Amino acid sequence: MAEKVPDVAPPDQIIDEATGLADNPDAHGFFTLSRPADGWTPGDYRVDFYLGTELIDFAKVKITK
């Protein structure tokens, strides 16, 4: 999600999403985020993690030149 990415996306604009499925309550997993072909636009981004429809955690990412 773009939080503050000037000239690219308004605040809280979803720029990509993915879904994962855990086969049991103790399952672990990981996600990767590939670099766009033109590179990341500098700015502040956020990755939100949901369990069903409930936001359970997030990670903030800052891309600089």
N, C-alpha and C positions, 0 to 999 in steps of 0.2 A: 504494500500500500504506500502510495506517495504521501508523505506528510508535508514536506516543504521542498518542492522541486520546481523552482521558478521557470516559467515559459514552457513547461511540459505537461503538468497535471495540476488540477486544483487539489487543495488539502483533502485528505481521506479518499482519494481516488484509487480504486482497486486497479492495479496494473497487471496482476496475474493471480491465479489461484490453482490449487491442487488439492486432491482428496486422497487420504490414506485410510486403510481399513486394518484395524487390529483384530487378530483372531482370538485373543483372550485378554483379560484385564491386566496381566503382567507383561504384555508384549512391549517390545521396544522398537523404535524405528528411527529413520533419519530422512531429511529432505535435503535436496541440493537445489541451488538456484544458479542456472547457467548465465554467463555474461552475454548480454545482447550483442549482436553482430557489430553494432556501432559503438559498443561500450556503454557503461552506465552513465547517465546524466548526473553530475554532481548534485547533491541535495540530501535531505533527510527522508529515510524510508522506515517502514515498520512492517514486521511480519506478525500477523495475528494467528493464534492457534485456538481452534474451536473443538469442543467435544459436543457433537451434535450441533445445536444452535447456540450453545453457551461459550462465550469467550473465556478461555481458561488461562491464557498466558500470551505474552507478546515479546518481541525482541526488536530493539531499535538499531538501525544501521545508518551510518553517515558515510556517504561517498564523497571524496575530495579529489581534486585534480592532482 
